[in-house]
Amino acid sequence: MKGMLEKWAPARLRCLFAVALAALTLVGCGGSGDSGGATATTDANSGTVLIGLTDADGDFVSYSVDVLSVTLKRLNGASIETLPAATRIDFAQLTDLADLLAVATLAPGDIVGGTIRLDYSNAEVFVQVGGDVVAATVVDANGAPLGVTELEIRLAERNHLVITRGRTSFLAIDFDLAASHEVDVTRSPPVVTARPYVVADVEPISDLDLRLRGTLVATDVAASTYTIDVRPWFRPDGNHGRVAVHTTSATMFEINGVAAVGAAGLTALAQQPTGTMTVAFGSLAVRDRTFTAEIVQAGDSVSGERIDAVHGNVVSRTGNQLTVKGAYAVRRNHDARLHRTVRVDVGPDTAVLKAGIRGETLDSRVISIGQHIVAFGSFTEAASTTTPPVLDATHGRVRLLPTLLRGTVEGIVAGQLNLDLRAIDRLGIEMFDFSGTGVTAGVDADPSDYEITTGTLAVSTLSAGEAAKVLGFVTPFGAAPPDFEGRTVIDYGDLPALLGIGWGVTGTTAPFLSIGNTGLVLDLGNPNIGERHVLMVGMRRVDLLGLPATPTIVPAPGRVLFGVAAGSDIQLFTSFADFTAEVAARLAAGKAAVSLTASGSYDEGTNSVVAHHVAMYFAAQ
């Protein structure tokens, strides 16, 4: 059930892509179109490459930009445009999940890098400030607004994307927002400073979680497959390549609001007309790059297909009116954007489904505070600046999705875990009003002591005061305690960790107490340290300057990649010793370090960040 629940909750899947750092350089440019040169070939002697986009967990409620092009570069210098049309993507909605952007058929050979062009002209970036969702401005390192921006992908020499005749390859591009952006919420509006890079996976070490959206081409019930023309994110038209989707006897289907499983679901899909929109969540096999769906939605079960939809978490409830903040609305015309607040109206005729669960009889009375939902109905824009837009789902339906809690362990007893909540999904806990959640007002859910049933889930590795995540469903409204039904518990050791530190615009030539091939130790007494000095484990933020001892950055076992950048001068290393030697040489030559980010996991026992990638930025000279 764990895997099934996670596919229904794509924004909270575990991170599987952090293996190969591809540093990026920001280069302002104008115009549009491809890079010229060779184009994708379609002959029988070609190979296929699947291109996916994802994002590491970060500080953003929404980060929508237009992806204008993805150009790959061959070893001989020829370039290939793989994106048929510009596509708007909200990277904050793709936390640790890849969305299939394009499928390209290419002649055999090595791909050594490429470029991604983003257009920030109409970007919509939102962050949380206190109990509200606020629009932010994105600027470059010099404080200038970003427009059309070209990001150069560089792959390590031993990590080329190899196109082989008759085989499928995969390139996952992770726009690592957390590591490459700094958010200043003290300014109005908040300012986001971007020094972007991506994490690119060309040789995954485990099966990849992936979202495939596209229009139905054909169904083969005997082979348990169906074929789609890819339309990424919420594109209303176009063809971004063709791909086959495999299903199993356990694949769960929802077609026009009707649930089915396995062959019955695929048979129902076969009865839908060509061009029906589908979306599938599943995994891409490492061995043969085949995609197998665990969840398939089709027809008006796909957001924005004939029915308006709103995604988000319920932050308060008054009668049959639900308030959803940071709400992602998808209109039936395929317009998709974030709204700070949306009111969702439900009633006795609202159908309620629980993702991944069959056989439960539910109605709208169960929808409680914190629950992640997708509501389907009729969307009406706000009548004034003082009222929110409204989704009328009184004769529609609501899908309850698994909800992710983040917090600190308060206590553990048999079958129950108590958390001091810090966030629910992407929203800080100060967003939520838990009034009405309890059987009586006196037992309404308390976010500082949130009661979670764990049943037989393993919780022995948890300790009071440590960070943890829990995936599951909120207790029906008015029925707490307990407050939450836990289905998956993720302990401190398995949470992703990110260390970020900066030394101002001028930088420093002495960022470390020690530097060597076994580890880096930061000098937290350096007077040039700027506003960024944080260790984030899950959603738990720790001020590095408040720690009793400086954590050591050590290389993770297995495949890793490290980068050193100064303007357009970028060097990549698969050896930590080579990386630290280059950093030491630059510092000895008087080069000033501007910032450092390291991501991986945090070992509290040894006070070390076990990093699978580290990026060190030097001032351009």
C-alpha angles and dihedrals in degrees: 000000000000094000092045093051092049093053089055088053104047096169091066105046119133116266111260102159106069102113114098126039115213108188117217132210121209110229119174111226141162138218128038142245133081129311096254121232124088123005130211112283125221104198123126093253093065136101130227129236124196113207118202134181126212141157135221118236111282150154099281132106089191135001109179120174135153116254103212101180146348110207122186122205125215126218090256091055097257115138131215126199109219102176112083095197141004111276130196112226131185100210093188088065091057100063106162093342127101120224112206104243102177145347114218130187109214140176113256118274145092123301108206101178143310144184139275119205118206127187115213095177092105098021118152112205121172131184133179119256112182107309097341141078110235133188114243135201119236118215136171125248090279094052095254119137114256121242125164104352130188119210118196118218115210120185123200114257093248092045103061120150102246117205110205127189112263095002135103123234129189132217116188114191114200113197093206100210096172095055099037103043134063119204122207107193093172089079125075111257096022114251123222116200112204128208095159132196133157138227107228122196116200099152108035118201093210139018112294128234108231141175118216120191125179149112122289115257103168142339127219107193093179091055093040091234141112131192129225139187103232120244108173127217105343101328110156096205146008134072119260095180137295127272138172121236118208121209135192138203088269098050109122117220131195112187119178089339095310119116126218137158135226120327092002090058094047090049089052089050090052088059092060118096123257109271095039109147116245136180124193134190118200145102136295111223116234094214102056103002093240117152119227118190123220093177128031126182123184142174114004090349083080112083113259096015106128089318130067116241139195125202122197149083125296107241097179141358132210113180107304094343116101122194115213119188125197084022119181108212122197113192124208087250086061094250103148124187144137123263121197090225135004127183114219117199118206134174147167091297095053110113113222124202127183112219114245093003125102130189100032117125107219139169136186093273090078096063107110142177115296095016114139110228145173109212122195123202142087119325122213122188119238115283091214142357090265097056129061126234114266133226110202106211095158089116095023132071142259126214114206110217128197108272126217121223122196122191151107123290112253099175146336128216131162108302095354138086124190120206135190094223120226099170144356110216106314097340127091114238093248087074094069133085109196096191112140097019095110133072083246131012090254092064100042112141112283110210091204090057104024113178117222126182110222102176108187095344114133110255100154092107092058122098132190112267095025126115119253142170127219126192120200145085133307116246112258115276112276093013103092139152111097093047101202142020108227118212101168130023121199114194131211096267093058097048117107114250129207127189117194130177135164135193101204129258095305095044129200137271092209108053097141139062087203137001127191146132092278099049153332123243115195122222101233090183092065107126092215094067108125133201096299115079108130142141110200119193108182102316093330109111118201123190106231090210090059096055119109090225135020114254117236119233109223131174118261119235118258127024114358138159132204130192138203117194137181112171107304092344104101129170126185128201134190090190119074090205092055090046095052091044090056092047091049092049092052093048091048089053090056098258113153120232112222103182146346133204127186126183132188129081135322122235106201093188093062095026091233138135106224098209128200089184137018127185120198118191123200128192111266112248 
